[in-house]
């Protein structure tokens, strides 16, 4: 599983990455977590508001920071 956290590196982007890492750990799954901060790459996903969570190339959440429990539902 490849998980991407899209965002410029703002506080919310960092919270999303932290929550995502925690969700992966709690579920005990193997996943690669990548940070994507280049705006062209972010726009390629059709994301207009960051932060965003992409799981296996599908945008799951954008424009907000979900809880750890919510992230688990998408993984």
PDB file of N, CA, C and O in Angstrom:
ATOM      1  N   UNK A   1       0.854  -1.174   0.000  1.00  0.00           N
ATOM      2  CA  UNK A   1       0.000   0.000   0.000  1.00  0.00           C
ATOM      3  C   UNK A   1       0.895   1.231   0.000  1.00  0.00           C
ATOM      4  O   UNK A   1       1.875   1.310   0.742  1.00  0.00           O
ATOM      5  N   UNK A   2       0.536   2.189  -0.851  1.00  0.00           N
ATOM      6  CA  UNK A   2       1.257   3.451  -0.903  1.00  0.00           C
ATOM      7  C   UNK A   2       0.306   4.557  -0.476  1.00  0.00           C
ATOM      8  O   UNK A   2      -0.769   4.736  -1.048  1.00  0.00           O
ATOM      9  N   UNK A   3       0.726   5.290   0.540  1.00  0.00           N
ATOM     10  CA  UNK A   3      -0.073   6.381   1.085  1.00  0.00           C
ATOM     11  C   UNK A   3       0.700   7.666   0.862  1.00  0.00           C
ATOM     12  O   UNK A   3       1.894   7.742   1.150  1.00  0.00           O
ATOM     13  N   UNK A   4       0.016   8.674   0.348  1.00  0.00           N
ATOM     14  CA  UNK A   4       0.660   9.964   0.119  1.00  0.00           C
ATOM     15  C   UNK A   4      -0.072  11.045   0.893  1.00  0.00           C
ATOM     16  O   UNK A   4      -1.301  11.111   0.898  1.00  0.00           O
ATOM     17  N   UNK A   5       0.711  11.889   1.546  1.00  0.00           N
ATOM     18  CA  UNK A   5       0.179  13.049   2.247  1.00  0.00           C
ATOM     19  C   UNK A   5       0.546  14.257   1.392  1.00  0.00           C
ATOM     20  O   UNK A   5       1.723  14.581   1.233  1.00  0.00           O
ATOM     21  N   UNK A   6      -0.467  14.916   0.844  1.00  0.00           N
ATOM     22  CA  UNK A   6      -0.252  16.054  -0.028  1.00  0.00           C
ATOM     23  C   UNK A   6      -0.409  17.340   0.749  1.00  0.00           C
ATOM     24  O   UNK A   6      -1.402  17.540   1.448  1.00  0.00           O
ATOM     25  N   UNK A   7       0.586  18.219   0.621  1.00  0.00           N
ATOM     26  CA  UNK A   7       0.517  19.507   1.296  1.00  0.00           C
ATOM     27  C   UNK A   7       1.845  20.212   1.298  1.00  0.00           C
ATOM     28  O   UNK A   7       2.885  19.621   1.010  1.00  0.00           O
ATOM     29  N   UNK A   8       1.796  21.474   1.623  1.00  0.00           N
ATOM     30  CA  UNK A   8       2.978  22.329   1.569  1.00  0.00           C
ATOM     31  C   UNK A   8       3.921  22.173   2.761  1.00  0.00           C
ATOM     32  O   UNK A   8       5.050  22.662   2.730  1.00  0.00           O
ATOM     33  N   UNK A   9       3.468  21.505   3.787  1.00  0.00           N
ATOM     34  CA  UNK A   9       4.286  21.372   4.999  1.00  0.00           C
ATOM     35  C   UNK A   9       3.746  22.205   6.146  1.00  0.00           C
ATOM     36  O   UNK A   9       4.431  22.412   7.148  1.00  0.00           O
ATOM     37  N   UNK A  10       2.524  22.680   6.000  1.00  0.00           N
ATOM     38  CA  UNK A  10       1.890  23.483   7.049  1.00  0.00           C
ATOM     39  C   UNK A  10       1.581  22.611   8.273  1.00  0.00           C
ATOM     40  O   UNK A  10       1.769  21.394   8.247  1.00  0.00           O
ATOM     41  N   UNK A  11       1.117  23.240   9.317  1.00  0.00           N
ATOM     42  CA  UNK A  11       0.815  22.510  10.558  1.00  0.00           C
ATOM     43  C   UNK A  11      -0.226  21.417  10.330  1.00  0.00           C
ATOM     44  O   UNK A  11      -0.087  20.317  10.865  1.00  0.00           O
ATOM     45  N   UNK A  12      -1.256  21.697   9.553  1.00  0.00           N
ATOM     46  CA  UNK A  12      -2.285  20.687   9.287  1.00  0.00           C
ATOM     47  C   UNK A  12      -1.721  19.522   8.481  1.00  0.00           C
ATOM     48  O   UNK A  12      -2.098  18.371   8.703  1.00  0.00           O
ATOM     49  N   UNK A  13      -0.833  19.812   7.561  1.00  0.00           N
ATOM     50  CA  UNK A  13      -0.198  18.748   6.766  1.00  0.00           C
ATOM     51  C   UNK A  13       0.614  17.833   7.677  1.00  0.00           C
ATOM     52  O   UNK A  13       0.592  16.612   7.523  1.00  0.00           O
ATOM     53  N   UNK A  14       1.315  18.419   8.604  1.00  0.00           N
ATOM     54  CA  UNK A  14       2.121  17.637   9.541  1.00  0.00           C
ATOM     55  C   UNK A  14       1.228  16.803  10.462  1.00  0.00           C
ATOM     56  O   UNK A  14       1.568  15.668  10.794  1.00  0.00           O
ATOM     57  N   UNK A  15       0.088  17.361  10.872  1.00  0.00           N
ATOM     58  CA  UNK A  15      -0.861  16.598  11.704  1.00  0.00           C
ATOM     59  C   UNK A  15      -1.436  15.420  10.935  1.00  0.00           C
ATOM     60  O   UNK A  15      -1.599  14.333  11.488  1.00  0.00           O
ATOM     61  N   UNK A  16      -1.744  15.634   9.653  1.00  0.00           N
ATOM     62  CA  UNK A  16      -2.262  14.542   8.832  1.00  0.00           C
ATOM     63  C   UNK A  16      -1.227  13.438   8.700  1.00  0.00           C
ATOM     64  O   UNK A  16      -1.567  12.258   8.788  1.00  0.00           O
ATOM     65  N   UNK A  17       0.020  13.801   8.492  1.00  0.00           N
ATOM     66  CA  UNK A  17       1.068  12.773   8.393  1.00  0.00           C
ATOM     67  C   UNK A  17       1.204  12.012   9.706  1.00  0.00           C
ATOM     68  O   UNK A  17       1.328  10.788   9.708  1.00  0.00           O
ATOM     69  N   UNK A  18       1.181  12.732  10.814  1.00  0.00           N
ATOM     70  CA  UNK A  18       1.297  12.093  12.133  1.00  0.00           C
ATOM     71  C   UNK A  18       0.131  11.133  12.374  1.00  0.00           C
ATOM     72  O   UNK A  18       0.334  10.001  12.812  1.00  0.00           O
ATOM     73  N   UNK A  19      -1.091  11.591  12.087  1.00  0.00           N
ATOM     74  CA  UNK A  19      -2.266  10.741  12.276  1.00  0.00           C
ATOM     75  C   UNK A  19      -2.218   9.516  11.364  1.00  0.00           C
ATOM     76  O   UNK A  19      -2.614   8.421  11.763  1.00  0.00           O
ATOM     77  N   UNK A  20      -1.734   9.705  10.146  1.00  0.00           N
ATOM     78  CA  UNK A  20      -1.643   8.602   9.194  1.00  0.00           C
ATOM     79  C   UNK A  20      -0.641   7.562   9.681  1.00  0.00           C
ATOM     80  O   UNK A  20      -0.920   6.364   9.652  1.00  0.00           O
ATOM     81  N   UNK A  21       0.514   8.016  10.124  1.00  0.00           N
ATOM     82  CA  UNK A  21       1.524   7.080  10.638  1.00  0.00           C
ATOM     83  C   UNK A  21       0.989   6.299  11.840  1.00  0.00           C
ATOM     84  O   UNK A  21       1.249   5.104  11.980  1.00  0.00           O
ATOM     85  N   UNK A  22       0.248   6.982  12.695  1.00  0.00           N
ATOM     86  CA  UNK A  22      -0.331   6.319  13.863  1.00  0.00           C
ATOM     87  C   UNK A  22      -1.364   5.276  13.446  1.00  0.00           C
ATOM     88  O   UNK A  22      -1.396   4.180  14.003  1.00  0.00           O
ATOM     89  N   UNK A  23      -2.202   5.606  12.478  1.00  0.00           N
ATOM     90  CA  UNK A  23      -3.224   4.671  11.991  1.00  0.00           C
ATOM     91  C   UNK A  23      -2.576   3.429  11.388  1.00  0.00           C
ATOM     92  O   UNK A  23      -3.018   2.310  11.649  1.00  0.00           O
ATOM     93  N   UNK A  24      -1.538   3.618  10.589  1.00  0.00           N
ATOM     94  CA  UNK A  24      -0.826   2.489   9.977  1.00  0.00           C
ATOM     95  C   UNK A  24      -0.227   1.593  11.061  1.00  0.00           C
ATOM     96  O   UNK A  24      -0.318   0.367  10.990  1.00  0.00           O
ATOM     97  N   UNK A  25       0.378   2.215  12.052  1.00  0.00           N
ATOM     98  CA  UNK A  25       0.995   1.451  13.141  1.00  0.00           C
ATOM     99  C   UNK A  25      -0.052   0.671  13.925  1.00  0.00           C
ATOM    100  O   UNK A  25       0.142  -0.508  14.222  1.00  0.00           O
ATOM    101  N   UNK A  26      -1.167   1.330  14.264  1.00  0.00           N
ATOM    102  CA  UNK A  26      -2.205   0.668  15.053  1.00  0.00           C
ATOM    103  C   UNK A  26      -2.849  -0.488  14.289  1.00  0.00           C
ATOM    104  O   UNK A  26      -3.242  -1.488  14.889  1.00  0.00           O
ATOM    105  N   UNK A  27      -2.956  -0.351  12.968  1.00  0.00           N
ATOM    106  CA  UNK A  27      -3.541  -1.430  12.165  1.00  0.00           C
ATOM    107  C   UNK A  27      -2.532  -2.545  11.880  1.00  0.00           C
ATOM    108  O   UNK A  27      -2.907  -3.657  11.509  1.00  0.00           O
ATOM    109  N   UNK A  28      -1.259  -2.230  12.059  1.00  0.00           N
ATOM    110  CA  UNK A  28      -0.220  -3.227  11.818  1.00  0.00           C
ATOM    111  C   UNK A  28      -0.064  -3.596  10.351  1.00  0.00           C
ATOM    112  O   UNK A  28       0.286  -4.730  10.024  1.00  0.00           O
ATOM    113  N   UNK A  29      -0.322  -2.639   9.469  1.00  0.00           N
ATOM    114  CA  UNK A  29      -0.193  -2.925   8.048  1.00  0.00           C
ATOM    115  C   UNK A  29       1.139  -2.410   7.508  1.00  0.00           C
ATOM    116  O   UNK A  29       1.772  -1.532   8.095  1.00  0.00           O
ATOM    117  N   UNK A  30       1.544  -2.979   6.380  1.00  0.00           N
ATOM    118  CA  UNK A  30       2.762  -2.527   5.721  1.00  0.00           C
ATOM    119  C   UNK A  30       2.370  -1.488   4.685  1.00  0.00           C
ATOM    120  O   UNK A  30       1.564  -1.754   3.793  1.00  0.00           O
ATOM    121  N   UNK A  31       2.940  -0.318   4.811  1.00  0.00           N
ATOM    122  CA  UNK A  31       2.621   0.760   3.888  1.00  0.00           C
ATOM    123  C   UNK A  31       3.813   1.695   3.753  1.00  0.00           C
ATOM    124  O   UNK A  31       4.607   1.862   4.679  1.00  0.00           O
ATOM    125  N   UNK A  32       3.913   2.287   2.599  1.00  0.00           N
ATOM    126  CA  UNK A  32       4.897   3.331   2.362  1.00  0.00           C
ATOM    127  C   UNK A  32       4.163   4.656   2.444  1.00  0.00           C
ATOM    128  O   UNK A  32       3.143   4.856   1.783  1.00  0.00           O
ATOM    129  N   UNK A  33       4.689   5.562   3.262  1.00  0.00           N
ATOM    130  CA  UNK A  33       4.068   6.878   3.407  1.00  0.00           C
ATOM    131  C   UNK A  33       5.001   7.906   2.783  1.00  0.00           C
ATOM    132  O   UNK A  33       6.162   8.033   3.172  1.00  0.00           O
ATOM    133  N   UNK A  34       4.467   8.638   1.804  1.00  0.00           N
ATOM    134  CA  UNK A  34       5.251   9.646   1.101  1.00  0.00           C
ATOM    135  C   UNK A  34       4.637  11.023   1.325  1.00  0.00           C
ATOM    136  O   UNK A  34       3.418  11.174   1.405  1.00  0.00           O
ATOM    137  N   UNK A  35       5.512  12.023   1.423  1.00  0.00           N
ATOM    138  CA  UNK A  35       5.053  13.408   1.509  1.00  0.00           C
ATOM    139  C   UNK A  35       5.209  14.030   0.128  1.00  0.00           C
ATOM    140  O   UNK A  35       6.270  13.941  -0.491  1.00  0.00           O
ATOM    141  N   UNK A  36       4.146  14.659  -0.344  1.00  0.00           N
ATOM    142  CA  UNK A  36       4.175  15.318  -1.650  1.00  0.00           C
ATOM    143  C   UNK A  36       3.915  16.802  -1.413  1.00  0.00           C
ATOM    144  O   UNK A  36       2.846  17.181  -0.937  1.00  0.00           O
ATOM    145  N   UNK A  37       4.892  17.636  -1.745  1.00  0.00           N
ATOM    146  CA  UNK A  37       4.743  19.065  -1.491  1.00  0.00           C
ATOM    147  C   UNK A  37       4.811  19.911  -2.761  1.00  0.00           C
ATOM    148  O   UNK A  37       4.524  21.107  -2.712  1.00  0.00           O
ATOM    149  N   UNK A  38       5.180  19.327  -3.882  1.00  0.00           N
ATOM    150  CA  UNK A  38       5.245  20.067  -5.140  1.00  0.00           C
ATOM    151  C   UNK A  38       3.818  20.347  -5.632  1.00  0.00           C
ATOM    152  O   UNK A  38       3.011  19.429  -5.783  1.00  0.00           O
ATOM    153  N   UNK A  39       3.525  21.620  -5.878  1.00  0.00           N
ATOM    154  CA  UNK A  39       2.159  22.006  -6.235  1.00  0.00           C
ATOM    155  C   UNK A  39       1.690  21.368  -7.541  1.00  0.00           C
ATOM    156  O   UNK A  39       0.511  21.041  -7.675  1.00  0.00           O
ATOM    157  N   UNK A  40       2.584  21.188  -8.494  1.00  0.00           N
ATOM    158  CA  UNK A  40       2.188  20.542  -9.751  1.00  0.00           C
ATOM    159  C   UNK A  40       1.757  19.103  -9.503  1.00  0.00           C
ATOM    160  O   UNK A  40       0.780  18.630 -10.084  1.00  0.00           O
ATOM    161  N   UNK A  41       2.488  18.413  -8.643  1.00  0.00           N
ATOM    162  CA  UNK A  41       2.134  17.031  -8.315  1.00  0.00           C
ATOM    163  C   UNK A  41       0.802  16.977  -7.573  1.00  0.00           C
ATOM    164  O   UNK A  41      -0.014  16.087  -7.815  1.00  0.00           O
ATOM    165  N   UNK A  42       0.586  17.929  -6.672  1.00  0.00           N
ATOM    166  CA  UNK A  42      -0.677  17.978  -5.917  1.00  0.00           C
ATOM    167  C   UNK A  42      -1.844  18.240  -6.864  1.00  0.00           C
ATOM    168  O   UNK A  42      -2.880  17.581  -6.774  1.00  0.00           O
ATOM    169  N   UNK A  43      -1.677  19.195  -7.768  1.00  0.00           N
ATOM    170  CA  UNK A  43      -2.741  19.518  -8.719  1.00  0.00           C
ATOM    171  C   UNK A  43      -3.037  18.362  -9.666  1.00  0.00           C
ATOM    172  O   UNK A  43      -4.160  18.233 -10.153  1.00  0.00           O
ATOM    173  N   UNK A  44      -2.045  17.526  -9.929  1.00  0.00           N
ATOM    174  CA  UNK A  44      -2.249  16.369 -10.806  1.00  0.00           C
ATOM    175  C   UNK A  44      -3.287  15.410 -10.235  1.00  0.00           C
ATOM    176  O   UNK A  44      -3.912  14.657 -10.982  1.00  0.00           O
ATOM    177  N   UNK A  45      -3.474  15.431  -8.926  1.00  0.00           N
ATOM    178  CA  UNK A  45      -4.494  14.603  -8.276  1.00  0.00           C
ATOM    179  C   UNK A  45      -5.860  15.289  -8.252  1.00  0.00           C
ATOM    180  O   UNK A  45      -6.839  14.700  -7.793  1.00  0.00           O
ATOM    181  N   UNK A  46      -5.931  16.524  -8.741  1.00  0.00           N
ATOM    182  CA  UNK A  46      -7.188  17.260  -8.717  1.00  0.00           C
ATOM    183  C   UNK A  46      -7.472  17.883  -7.359  1.00  0.00           C
ATOM    184  O   UNK A  46      -8.597  18.305  -7.091  1.00  0.00           O
ATOM    185  N   UNK A  47      -6.472  17.942  -6.514  1.00  0.00           N
ATOM    186  CA  UNK A  47      -6.625  18.484  -5.161  1.00  0.00           C
ATOM    187  C   UNK A  47      -6.463  20.001  -5.201  1.00  0.00           C
ATOM    188  O   UNK A  47      -5.444  20.519  -5.658  1.00  0.00           O
ATOM    189  N   UNK A  48      -7.472  20.694  -4.721  1.00  0.00           N
ATOM    190  CA  UNK A  48      -7.437  22.155  -4.686  1.00  0.00           C
ATOM    191  C   UNK A  48      -7.249  22.688  -3.266  1.00  0.00           C
ATOM    192  O   UNK A  48      -6.899  23.853  -3.080  1.00  0.00           O
ATOM    193  N   UNK A  49      -7.484  21.830  -2.261  1.00  0.00           N
ATOM    194  CA  UNK A  49      -7.307  22.226  -0.862  1.00  0.00           C
ATOM    195  C   UNK A  49      -6.460  21.174  -0.170  1.00  0.00           C
ATOM    196  O   UNK A  49      -6.723  19.976  -0.272  1.00  0.00           O
ATOM    197  N   UNK A  50      -5.451  21.636   0.528  1.00  0.00           N
ATOM    198  CA  UNK A  50      -4.611  20.710   1.289  1.00  0.00           C
ATOM    199  C   UNK A  50      -4.894  20.891   2.769  1.00  0.00           C
ATOM    200  O   UNK A  50      -5.428  21.926   3.167  1.00  0.00           O
ATOM    201  N   UNK A  51      -4.555  19.927   3.580  1.00  0.00           N
ATOM    202  CA  UNK A  51      -3.874  18.687   3.238  1.00  0.00           C
ATOM    203  C   UNK A  51      -4.827  17.692   2.581  1.00  0.00           C
ATOM    204  O   UNK A  51      -6.048  17.820   2.658  1.00  0.00           O
ATOM    205  N   UNK A  52      -4.225  16.701   1.933  1.00  0.00           N
ATOM    206  CA  UNK A  52      -5.014  15.652   1.307  1.00  0.00           C
ATOM    207  C   UNK A  52      -4.347  14.307   1.557  1.00  0.00           C
ATOM    208  O   UNK A  52      -3.131  14.218   1.723  1.00  0.00           O
ATOM    209  N   UNK A  53      -5.162  13.271   1.579  1.00  0.00           N
ATOM    210  CA  UNK A  53      -4.681  11.906   1.793  1.00  0.00           C
ATOM    211  C   UNK A  53      -4.995  11.086   0.550  1.00  0.00           C
ATOM    212  O   UNK A  53      -6.142  11.023   0.107  1.00  0.00           O
ATOM    213  N   UNK A  54      -3.965  10.460  -0.008  1.00  0.00           N
ATOM    214  CA  UNK A  54      -4.110   9.626  -1.195  1.00  0.00           C
ATOM    215  C   UNK A  54      -3.693   8.209  -0.814  1.00  0.00           C
ATOM    216  O   UNK A  54      -2.604   7.998  -0.280  1.00  0.00           O
ATOM    217  N   UNK A  55      -4.563   7.241  -1.089  1.00  0.00           N
ATOM    218  CA  UNK A  55      -4.273   5.843  -0.787  1.00  0.00           C
ATOM    219  C   UNK A  55      -4.318   5.071  -2.096  1.00  0.00           C
ATOM    220  O   UNK A  55      -5.347   5.023  -2.771  1.00  0.00           O
ATOM    221  N   UNK A  56      -3.191   4.470  -2.444  1.00  0.00           N
ATOM    222  CA  UNK A  56      -3.080   3.724  -3.700  1.00  0.00           C
ATOM    223  C   UNK A  56      -3.623   4.530  -4.879  1.00  0.00           C
ATOM    224  O   UNK A  56      -4.425   4.038  -5.673  1.00  0.00           O
ATOM    225  N   UNK A  57      -3.166   5.782  -4.974  1.00  0.00           N
ATOM    226  CA  UNK A  57      -3.463   6.697  -6.077  1.00  0.00           C
ATOM    227  C   UNK A  57      -4.915   7.185  -6.130  1.00  0.00           C
ATOM    228  O   UNK A  57      -5.336   7.738  -7.146  1.00  0.00           O
ATOM    229  N   UNK A  58      -5.679   6.991  -5.064  1.00  0.00           N
ATOM    230  CA  UNK A  58      -7.046   7.508  -4.993  1.00  0.00           C
ATOM    231  C   UNK A  58      -7.135   8.529  -3.862  1.00  0.00           C
ATOM    232  O   UNK A  58      -6.771   8.243  -2.721  1.00  0.00           O
ATOM    233  N   UNK A  59      -7.624   9.721  -4.195  1.00  0.00           N
ATOM    234  CA  UNK A  59      -7.791  10.762  -3.182  1.00  0.00           C
ATOM    235  C   UNK A  59      -8.935  10.351  -2.262  1.00  0.00           C
ATOM    236  O   UNK A  59     -10.058  10.124  -2.712  1.00  0.00           O
ATOM    237  N   UNK A  60      -8.637  10.260  -0.974  1.00  0.00           N
ATOM    238  CA  UNK A  60      -9.650   9.861   0.013  1.00  0.00           C
ATOM    239  C   UNK A  60     -10.188  11.047   0.796  1.00  0.00           C
ATOM    240  O   UNK A  60     -11.379  11.108   1.100  1.00  0.00           O
ATOM    241  N   UNK A  61      -9.307  11.994   1.123  1.00  0.00           N
ATOM    242  CA  UNK A  61      -9.693  13.143   1.953  1.00  0.00           C
ATOM    243  C   UNK A  61      -8.926  14.355   1.456  1.00  0.00           C
ATOM    244  O   UNK A  61      -7.750  14.250   1.107  1.00  0.00           O
ATOM    245  N   UNK A  62      -9.594  15.516   1.421  1.00  0.00           N
ATOM    246  CA  UNK A  62      -8.871  16.748   1.110  1.00  0.00           C
ATOM    247  C   UNK A  62      -9.456  17.921   1.865  1.00  0.00           C
ATOM    248  O   UNK A  62     -10.657  17.981   2.126  1.00  0.00           O
ATOM    249  N   UNK A  63      -8.581  18.855   2.213  1.00  0.00           N
ATOM    250  CA  UNK A  63      -9.013  20.091   2.829  1.00  0.00           C
ATOM    251  C   UNK A  63      -9.253  20.045   4.322  1.00  0.00           C
ATOM    252  O   UNK A  63      -9.761  21.005   4.901  1.00  0.00           O
ATOM    253  N   UNK A  64      -8.886  18.920   4.962  1.00  0.00           N
ATOM    254  CA  UNK A  64      -9.079  18.833   6.422  1.00  0.00           C
ATOM    255  C   UNK A  64      -8.183  17.739   6.983  1.00  0.00           C
ATOM    256  O   UNK A  64      -7.595  16.947   6.247  1.00  0.00           O
ATOM    257  N   UNK A  65      -8.097  17.719   8.312  1.00  0.00           N
ATOM    258  CA  UNK A  65      -7.298  16.711   9.001  1.00  0.00           C
ATOM    259  C   UNK A  65      -8.248  15.718   9.673  1.00  0.00           C
ATOM    260  O   UNK A  65      -8.909  16.065  10.652  1.00  0.00           O
ATOM    261  N   UNK A  66      -8.321  14.499   9.163  1.00  0.00           N
ATOM    262  CA  UNK A  66      -9.197  13.492   9.766  1.00  0.00           C
ATOM    263  C   UNK A  66      -8.562  12.899  11.031  1.00  0.00           C
ATOM    264  O   UNK A  66      -7.354  12.999  11.241  1.00  0.00           O
ATOM    265  N   UNK A  67      -9.389  12.292  11.849  1.00  0.00           N
ATOM    266  CA  UNK A  67      -8.892  11.615  13.046  1.00  0.00           C
ATOM    267  C   UNK A  67      -8.184  10.329  12.647  1.00  0.00           C
ATOM    268  O   UNK A  67      -8.304   9.868  11.512  1.00  0.00           O
ATOM    269  N   UNK A  68      -7.461   9.769  13.568  1.00  0.00           N
ATOM    270  CA  UNK A  68      -6.782   8.495  13.348  1.00  0.00           C
ATOM    271  C   UNK A  68      -7.812   7.419  13.003  1.00  0.00           C
ATOM    272  O   UNK A  68      -7.591   6.608  12.103  1.00  0.00           O
ATOM    273  N   UNK A  69      -8.919   7.415  13.709  1.00  0.00           N
ATOM    274  CA  UNK A  69      -9.966   6.407  13.476  1.00  0.00           C
ATOM    275  C   UNK A  69     -10.554   6.533  12.067  1.00  0.00           C
ATOM    276  O   UNK A  69     -10.827   5.527  11.413  1.00  0.00           O
ATOM    277  N   UNK A  70     -10.744   7.753  11.613  1.00  0.00           N
ATOM    278  CA  UNK A  70     -11.281   7.939  10.267  1.00  0.00           C
ATOM    279  C   UNK A  70     -10.283   7.473   9.206  1.00  0.00           C
ATOM    280  O   UNK A  70     -10.668   6.856   8.213  1.00  0.00           O
ATOM    281  N   UNK A  71      -9.020   7.766   9.419  1.00  0.00           N
ATOM    282  CA  UNK A  71      -7.982   7.318   8.484  1.00  0.00           C
ATOM    283  C   UNK A  71      -7.975   5.796   8.395  1.00  0.00           C
ATOM    284  O   UNK A  71      -7.808   5.235   7.312  1.00  0.00           O
ATOM    285  N   UNK A  72      -8.154   5.138   9.517  1.00  0.00           N
ATOM    286  CA  UNK A  72      -8.177   3.660   9.524  1.00  0.00           C
ATOM    287  C   UNK A  72      -9.255   3.122   8.593  1.00  0.00           C
ATOM    288  O   UNK A  72      -9.058   2.089   7.953  1.00  0.00           O
ATOM    289  N   UNK A  73     -10.383   3.803   8.511  1.00  0.00           N
ATOM    290  CA  UNK A  73     -11.473   3.344   7.637  1.00  0.00           C
ATOM    291  C   UNK A  73     -11.045   3.347   6.166  1.00  0.00           C
ATOM    292  O   UNK A  73     -11.500   2.511   5.385  1.00  0.00           O
ATOM    293  N   UNK A  74     -10.182   4.275   5.793  1.00  0.00           N
ATOM    294  CA  UNK A  74      -9.743   4.362   4.409  1.00  0.00           C
ATOM    295  C   UNK A  74      -8.588   3.422   4.084  1.00  0.00           C
ATOM    296  O   UNK A  74      -8.286   3.173   2.917  1.00  0.00           O
ATOM    297  N   UNK A  75      -7.952   2.908   5.124  1.00  0.00           N
ATOM    298  CA  UNK A  75      -6.839   1.990   4.894  1.00  0.00           C
ATOM    299  C   UNK A  75      -7.320   0.563   4.879  1.00  0.00           C
ATOM    300  O   UNK A  75      -6.521  -0.356   4.697  1.00  0.00           O
TER     301      UNK A  75
END
